[in-house]
Amino acid sequence: MKNQSGFSLIEMAFVLVIVTLLLGGLLVPFATQVEQRRIAETQKSLEEIKEALLGYAITHGQLPCPDTSGDGVADDCSTSAVASKSIGGNLPWVDLGVANTDAWGQRFQYRVNGAFAGAISLSTTGTASGILRVCTDAACGTILASNIPAVIYSSGKNGVIQPPGGADELENTTVATNTKFDNTFVSHVYVGPGATSAEFDDIVSWLSPNILFNRMVAAGKLP
């Protein structure tokens, strides 16, 4: 009888380690691809929401109020006191006919300059307490957009986890007790967990006043 040799336990363990490393190398890029696809899907949804907001303004002569009751329908914000402020809440997706959640299943958030939630004219700007702006960081070292009618955003994969990853995410959070939840929003490139700087995965978009006015003029809703 010839002796039959097989793999030793050490050799088998070595093979398993190699297979594990190979699988790990394949799974990490796949996870990255999935995340990038979700980011792209959310950005596309935000563009569709902006178009819906423009259509709403052309039809109604104003932007919708936020949904503060959770049913997807805009709640009343027509009081004179509100007109001088900005109002935030869930996106009124039912009124706009758009998706209500991002690619991670989190509801889109929406904040509007109260002056634009009333009858819009070419001179509509709102008071200082209602004017919205978007900056590159919480300290607002660089302003990306100012005096904008509305901001729409996704809280990204980490949702509205509290406390947020850092000052930049804190600036965008909707927690009522957060004193940072004001008229300033932050938008910059994605910063993943474990990075030197704080995590940031919010995706922020906004409505340009010039585009809003131009669309309404072209539709014959303004001078």
Buried (B, 14 or more C-beta within 10 A) or exposed (E): EEEEEEEEEEEEEEEEEEEEEEEEEEEEEEEEEEBEEBBEBBBEBBEBBBEBBBBBBBEEBBBBBBBBEEEBBBBEBEEEEBBBBBBBBBBBBBBBEBBBBBBBEBBBBBBBBBBBBBEBEEEBBBEEEBBBBBBBBBEBEEEBBBEBBBBBBBBBBBBBEEEBBBBBBBBBBBEEEBEBBBBBBBBBEBBEEEEEEBBBBBBBBBBBBEEBBEBBEEEEBBE
